[in-house]
Amino acid sequence: MSDAVLGRLRFGVLGAGAMGSALVRALVKQGAPSPDRVLVSDPHRERREALAQDLGVRTTDSGRAAAEFADLLLLAVKPQVFDKVLADIAPATGPDTLVVSIAAGVSIATMQSQLAAGTRVVRCMPNTPALVGAAATGIASGEHASEEDRRLVRALFERIGIAVEVDETLLDAVTGLSGSGPAFIFVIIEALADAGVKMGLSRSASMRLAAQTVYGAAKLLIETGEHPGRLKDMVCSPGGTTIAGLHTLESGGLRTTLMDAVEQATLRSRELGRELEGKLGS
């Protein structure tokens, strides 16, 4: 999707928290759209002022105003307030509006039932590494979204990392894996650093080595395209240190624990969606 196409659109953004702000910064700093074609809504004045001063975008405390302004409306608000947000913006939506939601667990059907008929809806699940341009995002499109809409949304999220299109039934799994996954990795990094301290390294040296090790391993996997099992085998010498450590990981059930963590996060995402649907009477 060319910058020329993006530059013609007017962007409304509801929510200037961490994720909403990251997306706005990525859009504007890459040149399309221009700041005057972005209107950000947030109830917190300090958030609005920070974006306005840093990027020159327009801001408001009215979600309805952002919806009325937008060709593309990004919903970057918590699921817990989604019912109020949908009720507020519904009169400003319709076939000319592309609504992009990053709320966990809120289905396309739920959004379409509350918005004006024919509103084009795309549901996305990015993760917090969006803050440093390294997000992993799952994307699912509603029945009214066109192929051009899909390409546009994918291009937007590829500005902050990678984007993968999936069936909406799998977005809860995306939430459990890449949405919650950074927290799991942070725990692993912390544990590796603690182990380094236990073995005599300083806290600062141990943390830097642990974080870079995880980063380097992921980079090696992505750039070589090798299977992780093959890369693991390359590190393991017969009778060496790595295979001894891997034996301990297998004894501790690391694989099962991580799989269970992703499963539980996925189930919680589904539960959040059902709770909201019940709240909305969908």
CORSULSUL-V201495 format. One record per run of one state. SS is the DSSP state (H for helix, E for strand, - for the rest). FROM is the first residue (numbers start at 0). TO is the last residue. If there is no record, write none. Layout:
((SS FROM TO) (SS FROM TO))
This chain:
((- 0 1) (H 2 7) (- 8 9) (E 10 13) (- 14 16) (H 17 28) (- 29 33) (H 34 36) (E 37 40) (- 41 43) (H 44 54) (- 55 56) (E 57 59) (- 60 61) (H 62 68) (- 69 70) (E 71 74) (- 75 77) (H 78 91) (- 92 96) (E 97 100) (- 101 106) (H 107 113) (- 114 118) (E 119 124) (- 125 126) (H 127 131) (- 132 133) (E 134 140) (- 141 145) (H 146 157) (- 158 159) (E 160 164) (- 165 166) (H 167 197) (- 198 201) (H 202 223) (- 224 226) (H 227 234) (- 235 239) (H 240 250) (- 251 252) (H 253 279) (- 280 281))
